[in-house]
């Protein structure tokens, strides 16, 4: 668990990027902003789970040129009834560019990098995606001893990314795979198991 980093990436360095990781039997949660801060933070981790698209649809060379809006893995999410924003939608364009840039740097450092989606994690846990109090209650229920304070949604989403990485290492992930991308989600079974694992 201590080699996994969860990142809720912001599209702009002016907005907070949430992070979560396990250290000294405690979950560390916070925010960074600049690319340099993210790269520095990620140095000691082998597996990085990012809440952002990490690839473009097949047949689309960039986000400026018109092309397909959805990847095969997106279509698989849709078939599973999971709601999401297409990567070609407004602010998602900036996020996608930044995510692909950072993911490529991580991969050059021989890190494993996966796209994940906190919204789907909350769906599996039966929690409203924007009910921060309910999310914190769930995290405490599965023995994550979060300190008592107000949490940004970015921080809570980073925890969901980290937990999805934990499920992946346990072999309890749902993989939505296409020729142009892959999304890794915690399985419903794993969400239940987390109560007894952490």
C-alpha positions in Angstrom: 0.0 0.0 0.0 2.9 2.3 0.7 4.0 2.3 -3.0 0.7 3.6 -4.3 -0.1 7.3 -5.0 -3.6 8.5 -5.7 -3.9 11.8 -7.7 -7.1 13.8 -8.4 -5.4 15.9 -11.1 -6.6 19.4 -11.8 -6.6 20.7 -15.3 -4.7 23.8 -14.3 -1.7 24.3 -11.9 -3.8 27.2 -10.4 -6.2 24.7 -9.0 -5.5 22.0 -6.3 -4.5 18.5 -7.3 -5.5 16.2 -4.5 -3.1 13.4 -3.4 -3.3 10.4 -1.0 -0.8 7.8 0.0 0.0 5.5 2.9 2.9 6.2 5.2 3.8 5.0 8.7 0.4 3.2 9.1 -1.4 6.4 8.3 -3.1 7.9 5.2 -1.5 11.2 4.1 -3.9 13.5 2.3 -3.4 16.9 0.8 -3.0 19.1 -2.2 -0.3 20.3 -4.6 -0.5 22.6 -7.6 2.4 22.8 -10.0 3.7 20.0 -12.2 7.0 20.2 -10.5 5.3 19.5 -7.1 3.4 16.6 -8.5 6.6 15.1 -10.1 8.5 15.5 -6.8 5.7 14.0 -4.8 5.5 11.0 -7.1 9.2 10.1 -7.0 9.0 7.4 -4.3 5.9 5.6 -5.7 5.7 2.7 -8.1 2.0 2.8 -8.9 0.2 6.0 -9.7 -3.6 6.1 -10.0 -4.8 9.3 -11.8 -8.4 10.7 -12.0 -8.0 12.0 -15.6 -8.0 10.6 -19.1 -4.6 9.3 -20.1 -5.2 8.7 -23.8 -7.0 10.0 -26.9 -9.7 8.2 -28.9 -8.3 6.2 -31.8 -8.2 8.4 -34.9 -7.8 11.6 -33.0 -4.3 13.1 -33.1 -5.0 16.0 -30.7 -7.8 17.8 -28.9 -7.8 20.8 -31.3 -8.6 18.8 -34.4 -12.2 17.5 -34.7 -12.4 13.7 -34.2 -14.1 11.0 -32.1 -15.2 12.0 -28.6 -15.1 8.6 -27.0 -12.5 5.8 -26.6 -13.4 2.2 -26.5 -12.9 2.1 -22.7 -15.3 5.1 -22.4 -17.9 3.1 -24.3 -17.4 0.2 -21.9 -18.0 2.5 -19.0 -21.2 3.7 -20.6 -22.4 0.1 -21.1 -21.8 -0.5 -17.4 -24.1 2.5 -16.6 -21.2 4.7 -15.2 -21.7 8.4 -15.9 -18.7 10.4 -17.0 -17.6 13.5 -18.9 -16.2 13.0 -22.4 -12.5 14.1 -22.7 -13.4 16.5 -25.5 -15.7 18.5 -23.3 -14.6 22.1 -22.4 -12.4 21.9 -19.2 -11.7 18.2 -19.8 -9.5 19.1 -22.7 -6.9 20.9 -20.5 -7.1 18.1 -17.9 -6.5 15.5 -20.6 -3.5 17.3 -22.0 -1.9 17.7 -18.6 -2.6 14.1 -17.6 -1.1 12.6 -20.7 2.0 14.9 -20.3 2.6 13.8 -16.7 1.8 10.2 -17.3 4.4 10.0 -20.1 7.0 11.4 -17.7 6.0 8.9 -15.0 6.3 6.0 -17.5 9.8 7.2 -18.5 10.6 6.7 -14.8 9.3 3.1 -15.1 6.3 3.8 -13.0 3.0 2.0 -13.6 0.3 4.6 -14.3 -3.4 4.0 -14.6 -6.5 6.0 -15.2 -9.2 5.6 -12.6 -12.5 7.3 -11.7 -13.6 8.3 -8.2 -17.2 8.8 -9.3 -17.4 5.0 -10.1 -15.9 4.2 -6.7 -18.5 6.2 -4.9 -21.2 4.5 -7.0 -19.9 1.1 -5.9 -19.9 2.2 -2.3 -23.5 3.5 -2.6 -22.4 7.1 -1.8 -23.4 10.3 -3.5 -20.5 11.6 -5.5 -20.6 15.1 -4.0 -21.6 14.3 -0.4 -18.4 15.0 1.3 -19.7 14.1 4.8 -20.9 10.7 3.6 -17.6 10.0 1.8 -15.6 10.8 5.0 -17.9 8.6 7.0 -17.3 5.8 4.6 -13.5 6.2 4.7 -13.6 6.1 8.5 -15.9 3.1 8.4 -13.2 1.2 6.5 -10.6 2.2 9.1 -8.9 5.1 7.3 -8.1 7.3 10.3 -8.5 10.6 8.6 -7.8 13.6 10.9 -10.8 15.6 11.9 -10.8 18.6 9.5 -12.6 19.9 6.4 -11.6 18.1 3.2 -11.7 19.4 -0.3 -13.4 17.2 -2.8 -10.1 16.9 -4.6 -8.5 15.3 -1.5 -11.4 12.9 -1.0 -11.3 11.9 -4.7 -7.5 11.3 -4.4 -8.3 8.8 -1.6 -10.7 7.0 -3.9 -7.9 6.9 -6.5 -5.6 5.4 -3.9 -8.1 2.8 -2.8 -8.7 1.8 -6.4 -4.9 1.2 -6.6 -5.1 -0.9 -3.5 -7.9 -3.0 -5.1 -5.8 -3.3 -8.2 -2.8 -4.7 -6.2 -5.2 -7.1 -4.5 -6.4 -8.4 -7.9 -9.8 -7.1 -7.2 -10.1 -4.4 -9.9 -12.6 -4.0 -12.8 -10.7 -3.3 -16.0 -12.4 -1.4 -18.9 -10.0 -2.0 -21.8 -10.0 -0.8 -25.4 -7.4 -0.4 -28.1 -7.1 3.3 -27.2 -7.0 3.2 -23.4 -7.7 1.5 -20.2 -9.6 2.5 -17.0 -9.0 0.7 -13.7 -11.8 0.7 -11.1 -12.3 -0.9 -7.7 -14.7 -3.8 -8.0 -17.8 -3.8 -5.8 -16.4 -6.9 -4.1 -13.2 -5.0 -3.2 -15.1 -2.0 -1.9 -16.7 -4.5 0.6 -13.3 -6.2 1.4 -11.6 -2.9 2.2 -13.5 -2.9 5.4 -11.6 -5.9 6.6 -8.2 -5.3 4.8 -7.0 -1.9 5.9 
